[in-house]
Amino acid sequence: MEPIKYEDFKKLDLRIAEIIKVEKIENTDKLLKLTINLGEKTQEIVSGIALQYNIEDLIGKQIVVLTNLEPKTLKGVESNGMLLAAVNEKNDKIALLVPDKKMEPGDLIK
């Protein structure tokens, strides 16, 4: 990857979100629809983490999300953002990026 300018980084709206609802997306093994609390609003995102995370374990979890990603429809569900996760490409292991302290939903990542 090539370096980006700081001005490009500033275009990213990265925030702390709290997962308030999780639904399996029909006819897929990997996709979940997450409703997230961003403080002043809620948003829905679709993520391919169903094989590695239980729905019950995700409710109430704080995560880092990119909120201003162009919407995309996956399996008929519109995703308005993207959660951030580390991925080990050798074994497909996924680890959600989470704050190390309790934060308020909507807090900015700078």
Secondary structure as UniProt FT lines:
FT   HELIX           6..9
FT   TURN            10..11
FT   STRAND          14..24
FT   TURN            26..27
FT   STRAND          32..37
FT   STRAND          42..47
FT   TURN            50..52
FT   HELIX           55..58
FT   TURN            59..60
FT   STRAND          62..66
FT   STRAND          72..74
FT   TURN            75..76
FT   STRAND          77..79
FT   STRAND          82..83
FT   STRAND          85..88
FT   TURN            89..92
FT   STRAND          93..96
FT   TURN            105..106
//
